């Protein structure tokens, strides 16, 4: 349960980083209203997500370390992770995927191939599919499962 919460926190953080980078790049914005797009860092995304989960209590606190390791790991290995995803996502570029699907896949690929203690394939795929049911579209679970299934074969 703690790792599921951590993966969801990581997804929310990576989603924020992804979306804010995209907005800033496409609109050449430094700030809009009270939002500063010039320095939206890993730390800022994690802090925002951890604050959102404060009311969940001890479980959320226990999940923070793993969530942070996932986010930092994905950011550190992003190019290699995206290359792996691209290799198995036939007719889909990583940029064309929804931000939720893209970041769910990034977390799973990180856990499978780049983490210090790699996750068992069945666990990583199952967790990614379950999270995609909550955060993706109706097609996301099948899409995520297909790409990760090809990757582990």
Rosetta constraint file for C-alpha pairs under 8 A:
AtomPair CA 1 CA 5 HARMONIC 6.39 0.50
AtomPair CA 2 CA 6 HARMONIC 6.17 0.50
AtomPair CA 2 CA 59 HARMONIC 6.06 0.50
AtomPair CA 2 CA 60 HARMONIC 7.34 0.50
AtomPair CA 2 CA 62 HARMONIC 6.76 0.50
AtomPair CA 2 CA 63 HARMONIC 5.32 0.50
AtomPair CA 3 CA 7 HARMONIC 6.05 0.50
AtomPair CA 3 CA 63 HARMONIC 6.31 0.50
AtomPair CA 3 CA 66 HARMONIC 7.12 0.50
AtomPair CA 4 CA 8 HARMONIC 6.21 0.50
AtomPair CA 4 CA 127 HARMONIC 7.16 0.50
AtomPair CA 5 CA 9 HARMONIC 6.14 0.50
AtomPair CA 5 CA 59 HARMONIC 7.84 0.50
AtomPair CA 5 CA 60 HARMONIC 6.80 0.50
AtomPair CA 5 CA 63 HARMONIC 6.17 0.50
AtomPair CA 6 CA 10 HARMONIC 6.06 0.50
AtomPair CA 6 CA 60 HARMONIC 7.62 0.50
AtomPair CA 6 CA 63 HARMONIC 4.67 0.50
AtomPair CA 6 CA 64 HARMONIC 6.22 0.50
AtomPair CA 6 CA 65 HARMONIC 7.94 0.50
AtomPair CA 6 CA 66 HARMONIC 5.83 0.50
AtomPair CA 6 CA 67 HARMONIC 4.37 0.50
AtomPair CA 7 CA 11 HARMONIC 6.05 0.50
AtomPair CA 7 CA 66 HARMONIC 7.93 0.50
AtomPair CA 7 CA 67 HARMONIC 5.98 0.50
AtomPair CA 7 CA 70 HARMONIC 7.53 0.50
AtomPair CA 7 CA 107 HARMONIC 7.57 0.50
AtomPair CA 8 CA 12 HARMONIC 6.16 0.50
AtomPair CA 8 CA 67 HARMONIC 7.96 0.50
AtomPair CA 8 CA 131 HARMONIC 7.11 0.50
AtomPair CA 9 CA 13 HARMONIC 6.15 0.50
AtomPair CA 9 CA 46 HARMONIC 7.82 0.50
AtomPair CA 9 CA 49 HARMONIC 6.24 0.50
AtomPair CA 9 CA 50 HARMONIC 7.42 0.50
AtomPair CA 9 CA 64 HARMONIC 7.82 0.50
AtomPair CA 9 CA 67 HARMONIC 5.91 0.50
AtomPair CA 10 CA 14 HARMONIC 6.01 0.50
AtomPair CA 10 CA 46 HARMONIC 7.81 0.50
AtomPair CA 10 CA 67 HARMONIC 4.92 0.50
AtomPair CA 10 CA 68 HARMONIC 6.86 0.50
AtomPair CA 10 CA 70 HARMONIC 6.22 0.50
AtomPair CA 10 CA 71 HARMONIC 5.48 0.50
AtomPair CA 10 CA 107 HARMONIC 7.78 0.50
AtomPair CA 11 CA 15 HARMONIC 5.86 0.50
AtomPair CA 11 CA 71 HARMONIC 7.99 0.50
AtomPair CA 11 CA 100 HARMONIC 7.45 0.50
AtomPair CA 11 CA 103 HARMONIC 6.11 0.50
AtomPair CA 11 CA 104 HARMONIC 6.31 0.50
AtomPair CA 11 CA 107 HARMONIC 7.47 0.50
AtomPair CA 12 CA 16 HARMONIC 6.25 0.50
AtomPair CA 12 CA 49 HARMONIC 6.70 0.50
AtomPair CA 13 CA 17 HARMONIC 6.28 0.50
AtomPair CA 13 CA 42 HARMONIC 7.50 0.50
AtomPair CA 13 CA 45 HARMONIC 4.94 0.50
AtomPair CA 13 CA 46 HARMONIC 5.58 0.50
AtomPair CA 13 CA 48 HARMONIC 7.91 0.50
AtomPair CA 13 CA 49 HARMONIC 6.25 0.50
AtomPair CA 13 CA 71 HARMONIC 7.16 0.50
AtomPair CA 14 CA 18 HARMONIC 5.94 0.50
AtomPair CA 14 CA 45 HARMONIC 7.52 0.50
AtomPair CA 14 CA 71 HARMONIC 6.50 0.50
AtomPair CA 14 CA 103 HARMONIC 6.40 0.50
AtomPair CA 15 CA 19 HARMONIC 6.00 0.50
AtomPair CA 15 CA 99 HARMONIC 6.24 0.50
AtomPair CA 15 CA 100 HARMONIC 6.51 0.50
AtomPair CA 15 CA 103 HARMONIC 6.54 0.50
AtomPair CA 16 CA 20 HARMONIC 5.90 0.50
AtomPair CA 16 CA 45 HARMONIC 6.32 0.50
AtomPair CA 17 CA 21 HARMONIC 6.01 0.50
AtomPair CA 17 CA 40 HARMONIC 6.82 0.50
AtomPair CA 17 CA 41 HARMONIC 7.06 0.50
AtomPair CA 17 CA 42 HARMONIC 7.02 0.50
AtomPair CA 17 CA 45 HARMONIC 6.52 0.50
AtomPair CA 18 CA 22 HARMONIC 6.17 0.50
AtomPair CA 18 CA 99 HARMONIC 7.14 0.50
AtomPair CA 19 CA 23 HARMONIC 6.10 0.50
AtomPair CA 19 CA 99 HARMONIC 7.39 0.50
AtomPair CA 20 CA 24 HARMONIC 5.98 0.50
AtomPair CA 20 CA 37 HARMONIC 6.57 0.50
AtomPair CA 20 CA 40 HARMONIC 7.10 0.50
AtomPair CA 21 CA 25 HARMONIC 6.00 0.50
AtomPair CA 21 CA 37 HARMONIC 7.72 0.50
AtomPair CA 21 CA 40 HARMONIC 7.83 0.50
AtomPair CA 22 CA 26 HARMONIC 5.95 0.50
AtomPair CA 23 CA 27 HARMONIC 5.87 0.50
AtomPair CA 23 CA 28 HARMONIC 7.69 0.50
AtomPair CA 23 CA 29 HARMONIC 7.45 0.50
AtomPair CA 24 CA 28 HARMONIC 5.16 0.50
AtomPair CA 24 CA 29 HARMONIC 4.90 0.50
AtomPair CA 24 CA 30 HARMONIC 6.82 0.50
AtomPair CA 24 CA 37 HARMONIC 6.08 0.50
AtomPair CA 24 CA 38 HARMONIC 7.50 0.50
AtomPair CA 25 CA 29 HARMONIC 7.27 0.50
AtomPair CA 29 CA 37 HARMONIC 6.60 0.50
AtomPair CA 29 CA 38 HARMONIC 7.52 0.50
AtomPair CA 30 CA 36 HARMONIC 6.21 0.50
AtomPair CA 30 CA 37 HARMONIC 5.06 0.50
AtomPair CA 30 CA 38 HARMONIC 4.83 0.50
AtomPair CA 31 CA 35 HARMONIC 5.63 0.50
AtomPair CA 31 CA 36 HARMONIC 4.42 0.50
AtomPair CA 31 CA 37 HARMONIC 5.20 0.50
AtomPair CA 31 CA 38 HARMONIC 6.83 0.50
AtomPair CA 32 CA 36 HARMONIC 6.72 0.50
AtomPair CA 32 CA 37 HARMONIC 7.69 0.50
AtomPair CA 36 CA 40 HARMONIC 7.16 0.50
AtomPair CA 40 CA 44 HARMONIC 6.01 0.50
AtomPair CA 40 CA 45 HARMONIC 7.05 0.50
AtomPair CA 41 CA 45 HARMONIC 6.28 0.50
AtomPair CA 42 CA 46 HARMONIC 6.08 0.50
AtomPair CA 42 CA 71 HARMONIC 7.50 0.50
AtomPair CA 42 CA 72 HARMONIC 7.40 0.50
AtomPair CA 43 CA 47 HARMONIC 5.97 0.50
AtomPair CA 44 CA 48 HARMONIC 6.15 0.50
AtomPair CA 45 CA 49 HARMONIC 6.27 0.50
AtomPair CA 46 CA 50 HARMONIC 5.94 0.50
AtomPair CA 46 CA 68 HARMONIC 7.06 0.50
AtomPair CA 47 CA 51 HARMONIC 6.06 0.50
AtomPair CA 48 CA 52 HARMONIC 6.34 0.50
AtomPair CA 49 CA 53 HARMONIC 6.41 0.50
AtomPair CA 50 CA 54 HARMONIC 6.26 0.50
AtomPair CA 50 CA 60 HARMONIC 7.68 0.50
AtomPair CA 50 CA 64 HARMONIC 7.18 0.50
AtomPair CA 53 CA 57 HARMONIC 7.68 0.50
AtomPair CA 53 CA 60 HARMONIC 6.21 0.50
AtomPair CA 54 CA 60 HARMONIC 6.76 0.50
AtomPair CA 54 CA 61 HARMONIC 7.70 0.50
AtomPair CA 56 CA 60 HARMONIC 5.67 0.50
AtomPair CA 57 CA 61 HARMONIC 6.48 0.50
AtomPair CA 58 CA 62 HARMONIC 6.13 0.50
AtomPair CA 59 CA 63 HARMONIC 6.23 0.50
AtomPair CA 60 CA 64 HARMONIC 6.37 0.50
AtomPair CA 63 CA 67 HARMONIC 6.11 0.50
AtomPair CA 64 CA 68 HARMONIC 6.02 0.50
AtomPair CA 65 CA 69 HARMONIC 6.23 0.50
AtomPair CA 66 CA 70 HARMONIC 6.18 0.50
AtomPair CA 67 CA 71 HARMONIC 6.24 0.50
AtomPair CA 68 CA 72 HARMONIC 6.05 0.50
AtomPair CA 69 CA 73 HARMONIC 5.84 0.50
AtomPair CA 70 CA 74 HARMONIC 6.03 0.50
AtomPair CA 70 CA 107 HARMONIC 6.67 0.50
AtomPair CA 70 CA 110 HARMONIC 7.56 0.50
AtomPair CA 70 CA 111 HARMONIC 7.76 0.50
AtomPair CA 71 CA 75 HARMONIC 6.13 0.50
AtomPair CA 71 CA 107 HARMONIC 7.85 0.50
AtomPair CA 72 CA 76 HARMONIC 5.99 0.50
AtomPair CA 73 CA 77 HARMONIC 6.10 0.50
AtomPair CA 73 CA 110 HARMONIC 6.89 0.50
AtomPair CA 73 CA 114 HARMONIC 7.67 0.50
AtomPair CA 73 CA 115 HARMONIC 7.18 0.50
AtomPair CA 74 CA 78 HARMONIC 5.33 0.50
AtomPair CA 74 CA 81 HARMONIC 7.51 0.50
AtomPair CA 74 CA 106 HARMONIC 6.46 0.50
AtomPair CA 74 CA 107 HARMONIC 6.43 0.50
AtomPair CA 74 CA 110 HARMONIC 6.03 0.50
AtomPair CA 77 CA 81 HARMONIC 5.98 0.50
AtomPair CA 77 CA 110 HARMONIC 7.64 0.50
AtomPair CA 77 CA 114 HARMONIC 7.54 0.50
AtomPair CA 78 CA 82 HARMONIC 5.92 0.50
AtomPair CA 78 CA 106 HARMONIC 7.58 0.50
AtomPair CA 79 CA 83 HARMONIC 6.13 0.50
AtomPair CA 80 CA 84 HARMONIC 6.31 0.50
AtomPair CA 81 CA 85 HARMONIC 6.26 0.50
AtomPair CA 81 CA 106 HARMONIC 6.20 0.50
AtomPair CA 81 CA 109 HARMONIC 6.33 0.50
AtomPair CA 81 CA 110 HARMONIC 6.69 0.50
AtomPair CA 82 CA 86 HARMONIC 6.01 0.50
AtomPair CA 82 CA 94 HARMONIC 6.58 0.50
AtomPair CA 82 CA 106 HARMONIC 7.13 0.50
AtomPair CA 83 CA 87 HARMONIC 6.16 0.50
AtomPair CA 84 CA 88 HARMONIC 6.71 0.50
AtomPair CA 84 CA 109 HARMONIC 7.85 0.50
AtomPair CA 84 CA 151 HARMONIC 7.90 0.50
AtomPair CA 85 CA 89 HARMONIC 5.91 0.50
AtomPair CA 85 CA 94 HARMONIC 7.07 0.50
AtomPair CA 85 CA 105 HARMONIC 7.39 0.50
AtomPair CA 85 CA 106 HARMONIC 7.76 0.50
AtomPair CA 85 CA 109 HARMONIC 7.76 0.50
AtomPair CA 85 CA 147 HARMONIC 7.27 0.50
AtomPair CA 86 CA 90 HARMONIC 7.38 0.50
AtomPair CA 86 CA 92 HARMONIC 7.15 0.50
AtomPair CA 86 CA 93 HARMONIC 6.06 0.50
AtomPair CA 86 CA 94 HARMONIC 6.19 0.50
AtomPair CA 88 CA 147 HARMONIC 5.70 0.50
AtomPair CA 88 CA 148 HARMONIC 7.96 0.50
AtomPair CA 88 CA 150 HARMONIC 6.35 0.50
AtomPair CA 88 CA 151 HARMONIC 6.33 0.50
AtomPair CA 89 CA 93 HARMONIC 7.19 0.50
AtomPair CA 89 CA 147 HARMONIC 5.81 0.50
AtomPair CA 92 CA 96 HARMONIC 6.47 0.50
AtomPair CA 92 CA 97 HARMONIC 6.98 0.50
AtomPair CA 93 CA 97 HARMONIC 6.77 0.50
AtomPair CA 94 CA 102 HARMONIC 6.45 0.50
AtomPair CA 95 CA 102 HARMONIC 7.93 0.50
AtomPair CA 97 CA 101 HARMONIC 6.39 0.50
AtomPair CA 97 CA 102 HARMONIC 5.75 0.50
AtomPair CA 98 CA 102 HARMONIC 6.01 0.50
AtomPair CA 99 CA 103 HARMONIC 6.12 0.50
AtomPair CA 100 CA 104 HARMONIC 6.08 0.50
AtomPair CA 100 CA 132 HARMONIC 7.59 0.50
AtomPair CA 100 CA 135 HARMONIC 6.52 0.50
AtomPair CA 100 CA 136 HARMONIC 5.90 0.50
AtomPair CA 101 CA 105 HARMONIC 6.11 0.50
AtomPair CA 101 CA 132 HARMONIC 6.83 0.50
AtomPair CA 101 CA 136 HARMONIC 6.34 0.50
AtomPair CA 101 CA 140 HARMONIC 6.51 0.50
AtomPair CA 101 CA 144 HARMONIC 6.90 0.50
AtomPair CA 102 CA 106 HARMONIC 6.20 0.50
AtomPair CA 103 CA 107 HARMONIC 6.19 0.50
AtomPair CA 104 CA 108 HARMONIC 6.38 0.50
AtomPair CA 104 CA 128 HARMONIC 6.00 0.50
AtomPair CA 104 CA 131 HARMONIC 7.47 0.50
AtomPair CA 104 CA 132 HARMONIC 6.93 0.50
AtomPair CA 104 CA 144 HARMONIC 7.84 0.50
AtomPair CA 105 CA 109 HARMONIC 6.00 0.50
AtomPair CA 105 CA 128 HARMONIC 7.03 0.50
AtomPair CA 105 CA 144 HARMONIC 6.57 0.50
AtomPair CA 105 CA 148 HARMONIC 7.55 0.50
AtomPair CA 106 CA 110 HARMONIC 5.99 0.50
AtomPair CA 107 CA 111 HARMONIC 6.17 0.50
AtomPair CA 107 CA 128 HARMONIC 7.99 0.50
AtomPair CA 108 CA 112 HARMONIC 6.10 0.50
AtomPair CA 108 CA 124 HARMONIC 5.60 0.50
AtomPair CA 108 CA 125 HARMONIC 6.85 0.50
AtomPair CA 108 CA 128 HARMONIC 6.25 0.50
AtomPair CA 108 CA 148 HARMONIC 7.89 0.50
AtomPair CA 109 CA 113 HARMONIC 5.85 0.50
AtomPair CA 109 CA 114 HARMONIC 7.39 0.50
AtomPair CA 109 CA 148 HARMONIC 7.69 0.50
AtomPair CA 110 CA 114 HARMONIC 4.85 0.50
AtomPair CA 110 CA 115 HARMONIC 5.85 0.50
AtomPair CA 111 CA 115 HARMONIC 5.10 0.50
AtomPair CA 111 CA 117 HARMONIC 7.84 0.50
AtomPair CA 111 CA 118 HARMONIC 5.40 0.50
AtomPair CA 111 CA 119 HARMONIC 5.39 0.50
AtomPair CA 111 CA 124 HARMONIC 6.90 0.50
AtomPair CA 112 CA 118 HARMONIC 5.06 0.50
AtomPair CA 112 CA 119 HARMONIC 5.27 0.50
AtomPair CA 112 CA 120 HARMONIC 7.02 0.50
AtomPair CA 112 CA 121 HARMONIC 6.49 0.50
AtomPair CA 112 CA 124 HARMONIC 6.85 0.50
AtomPair CA 113 CA 118 HARMONIC 6.26 0.50
AtomPair CA 114 CA 118 HARMONIC 6.87 0.50
AtomPair CA 115 CA 119 HARMONIC 7.78 0.50
AtomPair CA 119 CA 123 HARMONIC 6.79 0.50
AtomPair CA 119 CA 124 HARMONIC 6.04 0.50
AtomPair CA 120 CA 124 HARMONIC 6.21 0.50
AtomPair CA 121 CA 125 HARMONIC 6.02 0.50
AtomPair CA 121 CA 152 HARMONIC 6.79 0.50
AtomPair CA 122 CA 126 HARMONIC 5.97 0.50
AtomPair CA 123 CA 127 HARMONIC 6.00 0.50
AtomPair CA 124 CA 128 HARMONIC 6.13 0.50
AtomPair CA 125 CA 129 HARMONIC 6.11 0.50
AtomPair CA 125 CA 145 HARMONIC 6.48 0.50
AtomPair CA 125 CA 148 HARMONIC 6.37 0.50
AtomPair CA 125 CA 149 HARMONIC 7.50 0.50
AtomPair CA 126 CA 130 HARMONIC 6.11 0.50
AtomPair CA 127 CA 131 HARMONIC 6.09 0.50
AtomPair CA 128 CA 132 HARMONIC 6.03 0.50
AtomPair CA 128 CA 141 HARMONIC 7.95 0.50
AtomPair CA 128 CA 144 HARMONIC 7.05 0.50
AtomPair CA 128 CA 145 HARMONIC 7.74 0.50
AtomPair CA 129 CA 133 HARMONIC 6.35 0.50
AtomPair CA 129 CA 140 HARMONIC 7.76 0.50
AtomPair CA 129 CA 141 HARMONIC 4.86 0.50
AtomPair CA 129 CA 142 HARMONIC 7.67 0.50
AtomPair CA 129 CA 144 HARMONIC 6.25 0.50
AtomPair CA 129 CA 145 HARMONIC 6.13 0.50
AtomPair CA 130 CA 134 HARMONIC 6.82 0.50
AtomPair CA 130 CA 141 HARMONIC 7.25 0.50
AtomPair CA 131 CA 135 HARMONIC 6.14 0.50
AtomPair CA 131 CA 136 HARMONIC 7.80 0.50
AtomPair CA 132 CA 136 HARMONIC 4.74 0.50
AtomPair CA 132 CA 137 HARMONIC 7.49 0.50
AtomPair CA 132 CA 140 HARMONIC 5.72 0.50
AtomPair CA 132 CA 141 HARMONIC 5.41 0.50
AtomPair CA 132 CA 144 HARMONIC 7.43 0.50
AtomPair CA 133 CA 137 HARMONIC 7.13 0.50
AtomPair CA 133 CA 138 HARMONIC 7.15 0.50
AtomPair CA 133 CA 140 HARMONIC 6.83 0.50
AtomPair CA 133 CA 141 HARMONIC 5.84 0.50
AtomPair CA 136 CA 140 HARMONIC 5.32 0.50
AtomPair CA 136 CA 141 HARMONIC 7.61 0.50
AtomPair CA 137 CA 141 HARMONIC 7.93 0.50
AtomPair CA 139 CA 143 HARMONIC 6.22 0.50
AtomPair CA 140 CA 144 HARMONIC 5.90 0.50
AtomPair CA 141 CA 145 HARMONIC 5.94 0.50
AtomPair CA 142 CA 146 HARMONIC 5.98 0.50
AtomPair CA 143 CA 147 HARMONIC 6.42 0.50
AtomPair CA 144 CA 148 HARMONIC 6.15 0.50
AtomPair CA 145 CA 149 HARMONIC 5.69 0.50
AtomPair CA 146 CA 150 HARMONIC 6.24 0.50
AtomPair CA 147 CA 151 HARMONIC 6.27 0.50
AtomPair CA 148 CA 152 HARMONIC 6.31 0.50
AtomPair CA 149 CA 153 HARMONIC 6.45 0.50
